């Protein structure tokens, strides 16, 4: 079995180790370890590595599974080879051979045979011929591909003959000489004419085998109401009768829809905990269906085996009264003497408060940063008023950088001159226009100086530099 290590803990992964599908890990059913995948009714040989001193006393019977565990049978290993779980072997069939997969070998096979009442020396047990060759496996897969098409056609033939039966599965022998048809029916069915039609159309030997509805559900497989794969298709082999009495012992509501499985019968899991309930109910008093009190007669409603309580109700009230086993026995003893207590003296049950799980809360806009802003402002004021020049060094540098940037902006907005000489009389009209542009630039400079609080004094005391206006008219060179 594959293993996974997380930290210092080693976990055993319940799945096939040689899955080559490239999909989620696990067995070949892409993540599940039950039906329709690697093998249904899969088992693990816990005694596989157990050393055996006497090889002659070893079990020579091997359990073989067919069609992914849909059917299992025992075969005798008359060869000198040893077969391990998962190997394909060629078996003795009906007028030919068949191919199956080894599901169990060793000493556990004897336990399985004893459980099913089969003797190891029985002459009806067929033999294993050899380990399957490539030709056997190729022929086996070719005949298996025909099963689905044959199943659809056989259902059409059964419908034409108007037979009250349902064909659920077909299993073809590896050599293609025989086919077994599994069906379910409520009454006896006369299918002799249908068998002749099958033999003529499919050209093989036909065997009809009737199975129960629960066996059919195990062959088909599926997911139960619990969310897991069906027990009958994964591990359950013995189908015991289930009735509504098991549900009554477990205080379940008699709802046929909820108590029925996919097969239409009562769920097999109703019997799983029945023995535990029966053992717990032995401590409860018998003949306690009614209790006599002064007020009226109390009737039993239900029994709670987990809390050892018995619930009673009165005819003139819809309220249910929980009584302890000790109180019920006391009232029964008083009733046996002809006495009636004044009241039931029911106990009070305290319901635990359910913890409220924290949910999503929208806190957008509820968090304020005013305290942080206030602290930042105090820190700046403290640095500004600090007499130590080292603390103001950074502030002075920042002020110088701001003043330099403002001067650059002012210079860029001024008109650039191409000559340092004064213009002549022909350029007086252009000089008036340039003078207006310079005034506008001065106004922009003042506005920028007002916005910058750290450089107000520097900008007010700064004088504009005199530059010559550009010479637009011709000038003597």
KOLPADO-259978 format. One record per residue (C-alpha): residue in one letter; residue number from 0; x, y, z negated. Coordinates in Angstrom, 1 decimal, always signed. Layout:
{"A" NUM {X Y Z}};
...
//
This chain:
{"X" 0 {+0.0 +0.0 +0.0}};
{"X" 1 {+1.4 +3.5 +0.8}};
{"X" 2 {+2.5 +5.7 -2.0}};
{"X" 3 {+2.6 +9.5 -2.4}};
{"X" 4 {+4.8 +11.4 -4.9}};
{"X" 5 {+3.7 +14.7 -6.4}};
{"X" 6 {+6.2 +16.0 -8.9}};
{"X" 7 {+7.1 +13.2 -11.2}};
{"X" 8 {+3.9 +11.3 -10.7}};
{"X" 9 {+3.5 +8.5 -8.1}};
{"X" 10 {+0.0 +7.9 -6.6}};
{"X" 11 {-1.1 +4.9 -4.7}};
{"X" 12 {-3.0 +5.9 -1.5}};
{"X" 13 {-5.9 +3.6 -0.8}};
{"X" 14 {-5.6 +3.3 +2.9}};
{"X" 15 {-3.7 +1.6 +5.8}};
{"X" 16 {+0.0 +2.4 +6.1}};
{"X" 17 {+0.3 +1.8 +9.8}};
{"X" 18 {-2.4 +4.1 +11.2}};
{"X" 19 {-1.3 +5.5 +14.6}};
{"X" 20 {-4.3 +7.6 +15.5}};
{"X" 21 {-2.7 +10.9 +14.9}};
{"X" 22 {-5.7 +12.1 +13.0}};
{"X" 23 {-6.3 +12.6 +9.2}};
{"X" 24 {-4.4 +10.1 +7.1}};
{"X" 25 {-6.0 +7.0 +5.7}};
{"X" 26 {-7.3 +4.1 +7.7}};
{"X" 27 {-8.3 +4.0 +11.3}};
{"X" 28 {-11.7 +5.4 +10.7}};
{"X" 29 {-10.0 +8.8 +10.5}};
{"X" 30 {-10.1 +9.5 +6.8}};
{"X" 31 {-12.3 +6.9 +5.3}};
{"X" 32 {-11.4 +3.5 +3.9}};
{"X" 33 {-14.7 +1.6 +4.3}};
{"X" 34 {-16.9 +0.6 +7.1}};
{"X" 35 {-16.4 +0.5 +10.9}};
{"X" 36 {-12.7 +1.4 +10.5}};
{"X" 37 {-9.9 -0.9 +9.6}};
{"X" 38 {-12.0 -3.6 +8.0}};
{"X" 39 {-15.4 -3.9 +6.2}};
{"X" 40 {-15.5 -5.7 +2.9}};
{"X" 41 {-11.7 -5.2 +2.7}};
{"X" 42 {-9.8 -7.0 -0.1}};
{"X" 43 {-6.3 -6.8 -1.6}};
{"X" 44 {-4.3 -9.9 -2.4}};
{"X" 45 {-2.9 -9.1 -5.8}};
{"X" 46 {-1.1 -12.5 -6.0}};
{"X" 47 {+0.6 -12.1 -2.6}};
{"X" 48 {+4.1 -11.6 -4.1}};
{"X" 49 {+3.7 -14.3 -6.8}};
{"X" 50 {+6.4 -16.9 -6.4}};
{"X" 51 {+5.2 -20.5 -6.2}};
{"X" 52 {+7.6 -23.3 -7.2}};
{"X" 53 {+5.6 -26.2 -5.8}};
{"X" 54 {+4.9 -25.5 -2.1}};
{"X" 55 {+2.9 -28.7 -1.7}};
{"X" 56 {+0.3 -27.5 -4.2}};
{"X" 57 {-0.1 -24.2 -2.5}};
{"X" 58 {-3.5 -23.4 -1.0}};
{"X" 59 {-3.6 -24.2 +2.8}};
{"X" 60 {-7.0 -22.5 +3.4}};
{"X" 61 {-7.0 -19.0 +4.9}};
{"X" 62 {-9.9 -16.6 +4.9}};
{"X" 63 {-10.5 -15.1 +8.4}};
{"X" 64 {-12.6 -12.0 +9.1}};
{"X" 65 {-14.4 -11.4 +12.4}};
{"X" 66 {-15.5 -8.1 +13.9}};
{"X" 67 {-13.8 -5.8 +11.4}};
{"X" 68 {-15.1 -7.7 +8.4}};
{"X" 69 {-18.7 -8.1 +9.6}};
{"X" 70 {-18.4 -11.9 +9.0}};
{"X" 71 {-15.9 -14.0 +7.1}};
{"X" 72 {-15.2 -17.7 +7.2}};
{"X" 73 {-12.5 -20.2 +5.9}};
{"X" 74 {-10.1 -22.1 +8.1}};
{"X" 75 {-7.5 -24.7 +7.4}};
{"X" 76 {-3.9 -23.9 +8.1}};
{"X" 77 {-2.6 -27.2 +9.6}};
{"X" 78 {+0.5 -25.6 +11.0}};
{"X" 79 {+3.9 -25.0 +9.3}};
{"X" 80 {+3.6 -21.3 +9.8}};
{"X" 81 {+2.6 -18.8 +7.0}};
{"X" 82 {+0.2 -16.1 +7.9}};
{"X" 83 {+0.0 -12.7 +6.3}};
{"X" 84 {-2.9 -10.3 +5.9}};
{"X" 85 {-3.7 -8.4 +9.1}};
{"X" 86 {-2.3 -10.9 +11.6}};
{"X" 87 {-4.4 -12.1 +14.6}};
{"X" 88 {-4.7 -15.9 +14.8}};
{"X" 89 {-6.2 -18.3 +17.3}};
{"X" 90 {-8.9 -20.5 +15.8}};
{"X" 91 {-10.8 -23.6 +16.7}};
{"X" 92 {-14.1 -22.6 +18.2}};
{"X" 93 {-17.2 -24.1 +19.9}};
{"X" 94 {-16.0 -25.8 +23.1}};
{"X" 95 {-13.1 -23.3 +23.1}};
{"X" 96 {-11.1 -21.0 +20.9}};
{"X" 97 {-11.7 -17.8 +19.0}};
{"X" 98 {-9.6 -15.0 +17.6}};
{"X" 99 {-9.8 -13.6 +14.1}};
{"X" 100 {-7.9 -11.5 +11.6}};
{"X" 101 {-6.4 -12.9 +8.4}};
{"X" 102 {-8.1 -11.2 +5.5}};
{"X" 103 {-6.9 -13.3 +2.5}};
{"X" 104 {-4.4 -16.0 +1.9}};
{"X" 105 {-2.9 -17.7 -1.1}};
{"X" 106 {-4.4 -18.6 -4.5}};
{"X" 107 {-7.2 -16.0 -4.3}};
{"X" 108 {-8.8 -18.1 -1.5}};
{"X" 109 {-9.5 -20.9 -3.9}};
{"X" 110 {-11.3 -18.5 -6.2}};
{"X" 111 {-13.4 -17.3 -3.3}};
{"X" 112 {-14.2 -20.8 -2.2}};
{"X" 113 {-15.2 -21.8 -5.7}};
{"X" 114 {-17.4 -18.7 -5.9}};
{"X" 115 {-19.2 -19.7 -2.7}};
{"X" 116 {-19.4 -23.4 -3.5}};
{"X" 117 {-17.1 -24.7 -0.8}};
{"X" 118 {-14.7 -27.6 -1.5}};
{"X" 119 {-11.2 -27.4 -0.3}};
{"X" 120 {-11.4 -30.9 +1.1}};
{"X" 121 {-14.5 -30.4 +3.1}};
{"X" 122 {-14.3 -31.8 +6.6}};
{"X" 123 {-16.5 -29.0 +8.1}};
{"X" 124 {-13.6 -26.5 +7.7}};
{"X" 125 {-12.1 -25.8 +11.1}};
{"X" 126 {-8.4 -25.4 +11.9}};
{"X" 127 {-6.1 -22.6 +12.8}};
{"X" 128 {-4.4 -23.4 +16.1}};
{"X" 129 {-1.6 -20.9 +16.4}};
{"X" 130 {-0.6 -17.2 +16.1}};
{"X" 131 {-2.5 -15.3 +18.9}};
{"X" 132 {-0.5 -14.7 +22.1}};
{"X" 133 {-0.8 -11.7 +24.4}};
{"X" 134 {-3.1 -13.7 +26.7}};
{"X" 135 {-5.4 -14.6 +23.9}};
{"X" 136 {-5.6 -11.0 +22.6}};
{"X" 137 {-6.2 -9.6 +26.1}};
{"X" 138 {-9.1 -12.1 +26.7}};
{"X" 139 {-10.4 -11.3 +23.3}};
{"X" 140 {-10.6 -7.5 +24.0}};
{"X" 141 {-12.3 -8.1 +27.4}};
{"X" 142 {-15.1 -10.0 +25.9}};
{"X" 143 {-15.6 -7.6 +23.0}};
{"X" 144 {-16.2 -4.8 +25.4}};
{"X" 145 {-19.2 -6.7 +26.8}};
{"X" 146 {-21.0 -6.8 +23.4}};
{"X" 147 {-22.6 -3.3 +23.5}};
{"X" 148 {-24.0 -3.7 +27.0}};
{"X" 149 {-25.3 -7.2 +26.2}};
{"X" 150 {-27.0 -5.8 +23.0}};
{"X" 151 {-28.9 -3.1 +25.0}};
{"X" 152 {-30.0 -5.7 +27.6}};
{"X" 153 {-31.0 -8.3 +25.1}};
{"X" 154 {-33.3 -5.7 +23.3}};
{"X" 155 {-35.0 -5.0 +26.6}};
{"X" 156 {-35.6 -8.7 +27.2}};
{"X" 157 {-37.0 -9.2 +23.7}};
{"X" 158 {-39.3 -6.2 +24.3}};
{"X" 159 {-40.5 -7.8 +27.6}};
{"X" 160 {-41.4 -11.0 +25.8}};
{"X" 161 {-43.2 -9.0 +23.1}};
{"X" 162 {-41.4 -10.6 +20.2}};
{"X" 163 {-41.7 -9.1 +16.8}};
{"X" 164 {-37.9 -9.1 +16.1}};
{"X" 165 {-35.0 -6.8 +16.0}};
{"X" 166 {-31.6 -7.6 +17.4}};
{"X" 167 {-29.0 -5.9 +15.3}};
{"X" 168 {-25.6 -7.3 +16.5}};
{"X" 169 {-23.9 -9.6 +19.0}};
{"X" 170 {-20.7 -11.4 +18.4}};
{"X" 171 {-19.0 -13.1 +21.5}};
{"X" 172 {-16.4 -15.8 +21.1}};
{"X" 173 {-12.9 -14.8 +22.2}};
{"X" 174 {-13.0 -17.1 +25.3}};
{"X" 175 {-16.4 -15.8 +26.3}};
{"X" 176 {-18.1 -19.2 +26.2}};
{"X" 177 {-20.5 -18.6 +23.2}};
{"X" 178 {-22.4 -15.6 +21.8}};
{"X" 179 {-24.1 -15.3 +18.4}};
{"X" 180 {-27.2 -13.0 +18.2}};
{"X" 181 {-28.0 -11.7 +14.8}};
{"X" 182 {-31.6 -10.6 +14.3}};
{"X" 183 {-34.1 -9.6 +11.6}};
{"X" 184 {-37.8 -10.5 +11.6}};
{"X" 185 {-40.6 -10.5 +9.1}};
{"X" 186 {-42.3 -13.7 +10.3}};
{"X" 187 {-41.3 -16.8 +12.3}};
{"X" 188 {-40.5 -16.0 +15.9}};
{"X" 189 {-40.7 -18.4 +18.9}};
{"X" 190 {-37.7 -17.3 +21.1}};
{"X" 191 {-37.1 -20.4 +23.1}};
{"X" 192 {-38.0 -18.7 +26.4}};
{"X" 193 {-35.9 -15.8 +25.5}};
{"X" 194 {-32.8 -18.0 +24.9}};
{"X" 195 {-33.2 -19.5 +28.3}};
{"X" 196 {-33.3 -16.1 +29.8}};
{"X" 197 {-30.1 -15.1 +27.9}};
{"X" 198 {-28.2 -18.2 +29.0}};
{"X" 199 {-29.1 -17.7 +32.6}};
{"X" 200 {-28.3 -14.0 +32.7}};
{"X" 201 {-25.2 -13.8 +30.5}};
{"X" 202 {-23.8 -17.3 +31.5}};
{"X" 203 {-22.8 -18.5 +28.0}};
{"X" 204 {-24.0 -20.5 +25.1}};
{"X" 205 {-26.5 -18.7 +22.9}};
{"X" 206 {-26.9 -19.0 +19.1}};
{"X" 207 {-29.6 -17.2 +17.2}};
{"X" 208 {-29.0 -16.4 +13.6}};
{"X" 209 {-31.5 -14.6 +11.3}};
{"X" 210 {-30.3 -12.3 +8.6}};
{"X" 211 {-32.0 -10.1 +6.0}};
{"X" 212 {-32.6 -6.4 +6.1}};
{"X" 213 {-29.8 -5.8 +3.6}};
{"X" 214 {-27.3 -7.8 +5.6}};
{"X" 215 {-28.3 -5.8 +8.6}};
{"X" 216 {-27.6 -2.5 +6.7}};
{"X" 217 {-24.2 -3.9 +5.8}};
{"X" 218 {-23.4 -4.6 +9.4}};
{"X" 219 {-24.6 -1.3 +10.7}};
{"X" 220 {-23.1 +0.8 +7.8}};
{"X" 221 {-23.8 +4.3 +6.9}};
{"X" 222 {-23.7 +6.9 +4.1}};
{"X" 223 {-26.0 +6.6 +1.0}};
{"X" 224 {-27.8 +9.3 -0.9}};
{"X" 225 {-24.8 +9.4 -3.3}};
{"X" 226 {-22.6 +10.7 -0.5}};
{"X" 227 {-20.4 +7.5 -0.3}};
{"X" 228 {-20.5 +4.6 +2.1}};
{"X" 229 {-23.0 +1.9 +1.5}};
{"X" 230 {-22.0 -0.7 -1.1}};
{"X" 231 {-23.3 -3.5 +1.1}};
{"X" 232 {-20.9 -2.5 +3.9}};
{"X" 233 {-17.8 -1.9 +1.7}};
{"X" 234 {-17.6 -4.4 -1.2}};
{"X" 235 {-21.0 -5.9 -2.1}};
{"X" 236 {-21.6 -9.5 -0.9}};
{"X" 237 {-24.2 -10.9 -3.3}};
{"X" 238 {-27.6 -9.4 -2.9}};
{"X" 239 {-29.7 -9.8 -6.0}};
{"X" 240 {-33.4 -9.1 -6.3}};
{"X" 241 {-34.3 -5.6 -7.4}};
{"X" 242 {-37.7 -4.6 -8.8}};
{"X" 243 {-39.2 -1.5 -10.3}};
{"X" 244 {-38.7 -2.9 -13.9}};
{"X" 245 {-35.0 -1.9 -13.6}};
{"X" 246 {-36.1 +1.7 -12.9}};
{"X" 247 {-38.5 +1.7 -15.9}};
{"X" 248 {-35.8 +0.5 -18.3}};
{"X" 249 {-33.6 +3.4 -17.1}};
{"X" 250 {-36.4 +6.0 -17.5}};
{"X" 251 {-36.4 +6.8 -13.7}};
{"X" 252 {-39.5 +8.1 -12.0}};
{"X" 253 {-41.2 +5.5 -9.9}};
{"X" 254 {-40.8 +7.2 -6.6}};
{"X" 255 {-40.5 +4.8 -3.7}};
{"X" 256 {-38.8 +7.3 -1.4}};
{"X" 257 {-36.0 +8.1 -3.9}};
{"X" 258 {-35.5 +4.6 -5.1}};
{"X" 259 {-35.3 +3.0 -1.6}};
{"X" 260 {-32.1 +2.7 +0.4}};
{"X" 261 {-31.5 +2.9 +4.1}};
{"X" 262 {-32.6 -0.7 +4.5}};
{"X" 263 {-36.1 +0.2 +3.2}};
{"X" 264 {-35.7 -1.9 +0.1}};
{"X" 265 {-34.9 -0.8 -3.5}};
{"X" 266 {-31.4 +0.3 -4.0}};
{"X" 267 {-28.9 -2.3 -5.1}};
{"X" 268 {-27.3 +0.2 -7.5}};
{"X" 269 {-30.3 +0.0 -9.7}};
{"X" 270 {-28.9 -3.2 -11.1}};
{"X" 271 {-25.4 -1.9 -11.8}};
{"X" 272 {-26.2 -0.2 -15.1}};
{"X" 273 {-29.2 -2.3 -16.0}};
{"X" 274 {-27.2 -4.5 -18.5}};
{"X" 275 {-25.9 -1.5 -20.3}};
{"X" 276 {-29.4 -0.1 -20.7}};
{"X" 277 {-30.7 -3.5 -22.0}};
{"X" 278 {-27.9 -3.7 -24.6}};
{"X" 279 {-28.6 -0.2 -25.8}};
{"X" 280 {-32.4 -0.8 -26.0}};
{"X" 281 {-31.8 -3.7 -28.5}};
{"X" 282 {-31.4 -1.1 -31.3}};
{"X" 283 {-34.8 +0.4 -30.6}};
{"X" 284 {-37.8 -0.9 -32.5}};
{"X" 285 {-40.3 -3.1 -30.7}};
{"X" 286 {-44.1 -2.6 -30.7}};
{"X" 287 {-43.5 +1.2 -31.1}};
{"X" 288 {-45.7 +2.3 -28.3}};
{"X" 289 {-48.2 +3.9 -30.7}};
{"X" 290 {-47.8 +5.5 -34.2}};
{"X" 291 {-50.7 +6.2 -36.6}};
{"X" 292 {-50.7 +9.5 -38.5}};
{"X" 293 {-53.3 +11.4 -40.4}};
{"X" 294 {-54.0 +13.8 -37.5}};
{"X" 295 {-54.4 +11.2 -34.7}};
{"X" 296 {-52.5 +8.6 -32.8}};
{"X" 297 {-49.2 +9.3 -31.2}};
{"X" 298 {-48.2 +7.7 -27.9}};
{"X" 299 {-44.7 +6.8 -26.7}};
{"X" 300 {-43.6 +8.8 -23.6}};
{"X" 301 {-39.9 +7.8 -23.1}};
{"X" 302 {-36.7 +6.6 -24.8}};
{"X" 303 {-33.4 +8.3 -24.7}};
{"X" 304 {-30.7 +5.8 -25.3}};
{"X" 305 {-27.9 +8.3 -25.2}};
{"X" 306 {-29.2 +10.3 -28.2}};
{"X" 307 {-31.1 +7.5 -29.9}};
{"X" 308 {-34.4 +9.4 -29.7}};
{"X" 309 {-38.0 +8.3 -28.9}};
{"X" 310 {-40.4 +10.9 -27.5}};
{"X" 311 {-44.1 +10.9 -28.5}};
{"X" 312 {-47.1 +13.0 -27.6}};
{"X" 313 {-50.5 +13.6 -29.2}};
{"X" 314 {-53.8 +13.5 -27.4}};
{"X" 315 {-54.8 +17.1 -28.2}};
{"X" 316 {-51.4 +18.6 -27.3}};
{"X" 317 {-49.1 +18.6 -24.3}};
{"X" 318 {-46.0 +19.0 -26.4}};
{"X" 319 {-43.6 +16.1 -26.8}};
{"X" 320 {-42.1 +15.4 -30.2}};
{"X" 321 {-38.6 +13.7 -30.4}};
{"X" 322 {-38.2 +11.3 -33.3}};
{"X" 323 {-35.1 +9.5 -34.5}};
{"X" 324 {-35.0 +5.7 -34.7}};
{"X" 325 {-35.0 +5.8 -38.5}};
{"X" 326 {-38.2 +7.9 -38.6}};
{"X" 327 {-40.0 +5.7 -36.2}};
{"X" 328 {-39.1 +2.6 -38.3}};
{"X" 329 {-40.4 +4.3 -41.4}};
{"X" 330 {-43.7 +5.2 -39.8}};
{"X" 331 {-44.1 +1.6 -38.5}};
{"X" 332 {-43.5 +0.2 -42.0}};
{"X" 333 {-46.1 +2.6 -43.4}};
{"X" 334 {-48.6 +1.7 -40.7}};
{"X" 335 {-48.0 -2.0 -41.5}};
{"X" 336 {-49.1 -1.3 -45.1}};
{"X" 337 {-52.1 +0.6 -44.0}};
{"X" 338 {-50.7 +4.1 -44.8}};
{"X" 339 {-50.5 +7.1 -42.5}};
{"X" 340 {-48.0 +9.9 -42.8}};
{"X" 341 {-49.1 +13.5 -42.7}};
{"X" 342 {-47.0 +14.4 -39.7}};
{"X" 343 {-44.4 +13.0 -37.3}};
{"X" 344 {-41.6 +15.1 -38.7}};
{"X" 345 {-40.0 +15.7 -35.3}};
{"X" 346 {-36.5 +17.0 -35.1}};
{"X" 347 {-35.6 +20.3 -33.5}};
{"X" 348 {-33.2 +20.1 -30.6}};
{"X" 349 {-30.8 +23.0 -30.1}};
{"X" 350 {-30.2 +23.7 -26.5}};
{"X" 351 {-26.6 +24.8 -25.8}};
{"X" 352 {-26.3 +28.1 -24.1}};
{"X" 353 {-25.0 +27.8 -20.6}};
{"X" 354 {-21.8 +29.6 -19.9}};
{"X" 355 {-22.4 +32.3 -17.3}};
{"X" 356 {-19.8 +32.1 -14.6}};
{"X" 357 {-18.3 +35.4 -13.6}};
{"X" 358 {-19.6 +36.6 -10.3}};
{"X" 359 {-18.6 +39.1 -7.8}};
{"X" 360 {-18.6 +42.7 -9.0}};
{"X" 361 {-18.2 +45.7 -6.7}};
{"X" 362 {-15.9 +48.2 -8.6}};
{"X" 363 {-15.3 +50.5 -5.6}};
{"X" 364 {-15.4 +54.1 -6.8}};
{"X" 365 {-15.4 +53.2 -10.5}};
{"X" 366 {-11.7 +53.4 -11.0}};
{"X" 367 {-10.4 +57.0 -11.6}};
{"X" 368 {-6.8 +58.2 -11.2}};
{"X" 369 {-7.3 +61.5 -13.0}};
{"X" 370 {-5.1 +60.4 -15.9}};
{"X" 371 {-2.3 +59.5 -13.6}};
{"X" 372 {-2.6 +62.8 -11.7}};
{"X" 373 {-2.7 +64.7 -15.0}};
{"X" 374 {+0.5 +63.1 -16.1}};
{"X" 375 {+2.2 +63.7 -12.8}};
{"X" 376 {+1.3 +67.4 -13.0}};
{"X" 377 {+2.7 +67.7 -16.5}};
{"X" 378 {+5.9 +66.1 -15.3}};
{"X" 379 {+6.3 +68.6 -12.5}};
{"X" 380 {+5.6 +71.6 -14.8}};
{"X" 381 {+8.1 +70.3 -17.2}};
{"X" 382 {+10.8 +70.1 -14.6}};
{"X" 383 {+10.0 +73.6 -13.2}};
{"X" 384 {+10.3 +75.2 -16.7}};
{"X" 385 {+13.4 +73.2 -17.7}};
{"X" 386 {+16.4 +75.6 -18.3}};
{"X" 387 {+18.9 +73.0 -17.4}};
{"X" 388 {+20.1 +73.6 -13.8}};
{"X" 389 {+20.8 +70.0 -13.2}};
{"X" 390 {+17.1 +69.1 -13.6}};
{"X" 391 {+16.2 +71.9 -11.1}};
{"X" 392 {+18.8 +70.8 -8.6}};
{"X" 393 {+16.4 +68.6 -6.8}};
{"X" 394 {+13.7 +71.3 -6.7}};
{"X" 395 {+16.1 +73.8 -5.3}};
{"X" 396 {+17.2 +71.5 -2.6}};
{"X" 397 {+13.6 +70.9 -1.6}};
{"X" 398 {+12.9 +74.6 -1.5}};
{"X" 399 {+15.9 +75.2 +0.7}};
{"X" 400 {+14.8 +72.6 +3.1}};
{"X" 401 {+11.3 +74.1 +3.3}};
{"X" 402 {+12.7 +77.6 +3.9}};
{"X" 403 {+14.9 +76.3 +6.7}};
{"X" 404 {+12.0 +74.5 +8.4}};
{"X" 405 {+10.0 +77.8 +8.2}};
{"X" 406 {+12.8 +79.8 +9.7}};
{"X" 407 {+13.1 +77.3 +12.5}};
{"X" 408 {+9.4 +77.6 +13.3}};
{"X" 409 {+9.6 +81.4 +13.3}};
{"X" 410 {+12.6 +81.4 +15.7}};
{"X" 411 {+10.9 +78.9 +18.0}};
{"X" 412 {+7.8 +81.2 +18.2}};
{"X" 413 {+9.9 +84.3 +19.1}};
{"X" 414 {+10.6 +85.1 +22.8}};
{"X" 415 {+14.0 +84.2 +23.9}};
{"X" 416 {+16.2 +86.9 +25.5}};
{"X" 417 {+18.4 +86.2 +28.5}};
{"X" 418 {+20.6 +89.3 +27.8}};
{"X" 419 {+21.7 +91.3 +24.8}};
{"X" 420 {+21.6 +94.6 +26.6}};
{"X" 421 {+18.8 +97.2 +26.5}};
{"X" 422 {+16.2 +97.1 +29.2}};
{"X" 423 {+16.0 +99.9 +31.7}};
{"X" 424 {+13.0 +102.1 +32.4}};
{"X" 425 {+11.5 +99.7 +35.0}};
{"X" 426 {+10.9 +97.1 +32.2}};
{"X" 427 {+9.1 +99.4 +29.7}};
{"X" 428 {+5.7 +97.8 +30.6}};
{"X" 429 {+7.0 +94.4 +29.9}};
{"X" 430 {+8.5 +95.5 +26.6}};
{"X" 431 {+5.1 +96.6 +25.3}};
{"X" 432 {+3.8 +93.1 +25.9}};
{"X" 433 {+6.7 +91.5 +24.2}};
{"X" 434 {+6.3 +93.9 +21.3}};
{"X" 435 {+2.7 +92.6 +20.7}};
{"X" 436 {+4.0 +89.0 +20.9}};
{"X" 437 {+6.6 +89.8 +18.3}};
{"X" 438 {+3.9 +91.3 +16.0}};
{"X" 439 {+1.8 +88.1 +16.3}};
{"X" 440 {+4.8 +86.0 +15.5}};
{"X" 441 {+5.5 +88.1 +12.4}};
{"X" 442 {+1.9 +87.6 +11.3}};
{"X" 443 {+2.3 +83.8 +11.7}};
{"X" 444 {+5.4 +83.9 +9.7}};
{"X" 445 {+3.6 +85.7 +6.9}};
{"X" 446 {+0.8 +83.2 +6.9}};
{"X" 447 {+3.3 +80.3 +6.7}};
{"X" 448 {+5.1 +82.0 +3.8}};
{"X" 449 {+1.9 +82.4 +1.9}};
{"X" 450 {+1.0 +78.7 +2.2}};
{"X" 451 {+4.4 +77.6 +0.8}};
{"X" 452 {+4.3 +78.7 -2.8}};
{"X" 453 {+7.9 +77.8 -3.5}};
{"X" 454 {+9.3 +80.1 -0.8}};
{"X" 455 {+7.0 +83.2 -1.2}};
{"X" 456 {+9.8 +85.5 -2.5}};
{"X" 457 {+12.3 +84.4 +0.1}};
{"X" 458 {+9.8 +85.0 +3.0}};
{"X" 459 {+8.8 +88.4 +1.7}};
{"X" 460 {+12.3 +89.7 +1.4}};
{"X" 461 {+13.5 +88.3 +4.7}};
{"X" 462 {+13.8 +90.9 +7.5}};
{"X" 463 {+13.1 +90.1 +11.1}};
{"X" 464 {+16.1 +90.1 +13.2}};
{"X" 465 {+16.3 +92.6 +16.0}};
{"X" 466 {+16.8 +91.2 +19.4}};
{"X" 467 {+16.6 +92.7 +22.8}};
{"X" 468 {+13.6 +92.1 +25.0}};
{"X" 469 {+14.1 +90.0 +28.0}};
{"X" 470 {+15.1 +91.8 +31.2}};
{"X" 471 {+12.4 +91.1 +33.6}};
{"X" 472 {+13.4 +93.7 +36.2}};
{"X" 473 {+16.7 +93.7 +38.0}};
{"X" 474 {+19.7 +94.8 +35.9}};
{"X" 475 {+23.0 +95.9 +37.0}};
{"X" 476 {+25.6 +93.2 +36.6}};
//
